[in-house]
Every structure is written in C-alpha cells, then in structure tokens.
Amino acid sequence: MEQNADHVEEIQRASERALAISKLDRESSQLRNARAALRRIREGTFGICEECEEEIHPKRLAAVPWASLCLVCQEAADRCSRDLGRSPDSGRIDCF
C-alpha cells in the first residue's frame, strides 16, 4: 500500500512541475512580448504591423498592447503556424 502512495505522490509532483513549467513559459512569453513592444515604442514603430507595415487598429492595440501584427497578418501567421506545427511567434509569415 505504501508503494501506491509513493507512486501517487510522485505523479502529483510531476504534474505540479509540469504546471509550473507551463506557467513560466507563458509568463516568459508575455515578458518577451512586453519588452518587444517597449522596444517598438522607443524606435517609433509601435502600432505598425511588422509584416505588412500598415497601422495596427487601435482597438486591437487596446486589447493586445504588445501586438506586433495587424489582425489580418496575425490570422495568417496563426494559420501558417497551425499548418506547419510551429509557434506563431517564430518569425515572419513566409510559409506560402
């Protein structure tokens, strides 16, 4: 019976570690996005889509202040990353 309890505790610790790692990954990504937005502010390119160089709609920036792509380009990047099985943050959209 004690072996079962040890096994359950081991599984629980592994699950807690996985959750903590997932949270750290998410927070690290948010921090990178915020730093990139601050860099774009300093460079005077904040609010300009990095892909098509059009203005990012103010409503999008209000909802996602760190957005570097307009909605159209973000949707294309999301489709591309889904199709190629990679992160949408991995660079330009050149997947066509």
C-alpha positions as CSV (number, residue, x, y, z in Angstrom):
1,M,0.0,0.0,0.0
2,E,2.9,2.4,0.8
3,Q,4.3,1.9,-2.7
4,N,1.0,3.1,-4.2
5,A,1.0,6.2,-2.0
6,D,4.6,6.9,-3.1
7,H,3.6,6.4,-6.7
8,V,0.7,8.8,-6.4
9,E,2.8,11.4,-4.7
10,E,5.4,11.1,-7.5
11,I,2.7,11.5,-10.1
12,Q,1.3,14.6,-8.3
13,R,4.8,16.2,-8.0
14,A,5.4,15.6,-11.8
15,S,2.0,17.2,-12.5
16,E,2.8,20.2,-10.3
17,R,6.2,20.6,-12.0
18,A,4.6,20.4,-15.5
19,L,2.1,23.1,-14.4
20,A,4.8,25.3,-13.0
21,I,6.9,25.0,-16.2
22,S,3.9,25.8,-18.3
23,K,3.2,28.9,-16.2
24,L,6.9,30.0,-16.5
25,D,6.8,29.5,-20.3
26,R,3.6,31.6,-20.6
27,E,5.0,34.4,-18.3
28,S,8.3,34.4,-20.2
29,S,6.5,34.8,-23.5
30,Q,4.4,37.7,-22.1
31,L,7.6,39.4,-20.8
32,R,9.3,39.0,-24.2
33,N,6.2,40.5,-25.9
34,A,6.1,43.4,-23.5
35,R,9.9,44.1,-23.9
36,A,9.4,43.9,-27.7
37,A,6.5,46.4,-27.5
38,L,8.7,48.8,-25.4
39,R,11.5,48.5,-28.0
40,R,9.0,49.4,-30.8
41,I,7.8,52.4,-28.8
42,R,11.5,53.6,-28.4
43,E,12.1,53.0,-32.2
44,G,8.8,54.8,-33.2
45,T,7.4,51.7,-34.8
46,F,4.8,50.8,-32.2
47,G,1.4,50.3,-33.7
48,I,2.8,49.4,-37.2
49,C,2.4,45.8,-38.4
50,E,5.8,44.1,-38.7
51,E,4.6,42.1,-41.7
52,C,2.6,44.5,-43.9
53,E,3.8,47.8,-42.4
54,E,0.2,49.0,-42.1
55,E,-1.2,50.6,-39.0
56,I,-2.5,48.2,-36.3
57,H,-6.1,49.1,-35.5
58,P,-6.3,51.0,-32.2
59,K,-8.9,48.5,-30.9
60,R,-6.5,45.7,-31.4
61,L,-3.8,47.5,-29.5
62,A,-6.2,48.3,-26.7
63,A,-7.0,44.6,-26.4
64,V,-3.4,43.3,-27.1
65,P,-1.0,46.2,-26.3
66,W,2.0,44.1,-27.3
67,A,0.6,43.1,-30.7
68,S,3.2,43.4,-33.5
69,L,0.9,42.2,-36.3
70,C,-2.3,43.6,-37.6
71,L,-5.3,41.3,-37.3
72,V,-5.1,40.1,-40.9
73,C,-1.4,39.3,-40.6
74,Q,-1.9,37.7,-37.2
75,E,-4.6,35.4,-38.6
76,A,-2.3,34.4,-41.5
77,A,0.5,33.7,-39.0
78,D,-1.8,31.6,-36.9
79,R,-2.9,29.6,-39.9
80,C,0.6,29.2,-41.1
81,S,1.9,28.0,-37.7
82,R,-1.0,25.6,-37.4
83,D,-0.2,24.2,-40.8
84,L,3.5,23.9,-40.1
85,G,3.1,22.9,-36.5
86,R,5.3,25.7,-35.0
87,S,4.8,28.7,-32.7
88,P,3.2,31.8,-34.2
89,D,6.0,33.8,-32.6
90,S,8.7,32.2,-34.6
91,G,9.2,34.9,-37.1
92,R,7.8,36.2,-40.4
93,I,4.8,34.6,-42.1
94,D,6.8,33.4,-45.2
95,C,5.1,30.0,-45.3
96,F,3.3,30.2,-48.6
